[in-house]
């Protein structure tokens, strides 16, 4: 049986933070990704979509649109699922 966390919060949206966010979303978790820099948060949708597309193109992931829908960009730490 595959187990995963229902909700995951990640602080820091650099390469490592985005990588974890994508992996948790692919595993079925709802993910909140936060970075203190507004310019980083602004570019996250296209960066995350690109990472998921690359994984799907390489045959390493499926259902990436579903995973993308589980990703949220947090502006602060109050999240409402």
C-alpha positions, 0 to 999 in steps of 0.5 A: 500500500502506498502511503503519503501525507495529505498536506505538505508545506515547503519553505523555500522555492529554489531547486530543492524546494520545487523538486520536493513539491513536485514529488509530493504532488505526484505522490498525491499530497496537497502541497503549499510552497512558500518563498519569501521573495515575491518575484520567485513566487510569481514565477512558480506556476511556470517553473513547476509546470515545466518540471512536471512536463519534463518528467512526463516527457522523459517517461518518469511521471504520469498524470502531471496535470492532476499533480499540478492541481495539488500545488499551491503557492503560499503568500504567507503561512496561513493556508486553508485547504 
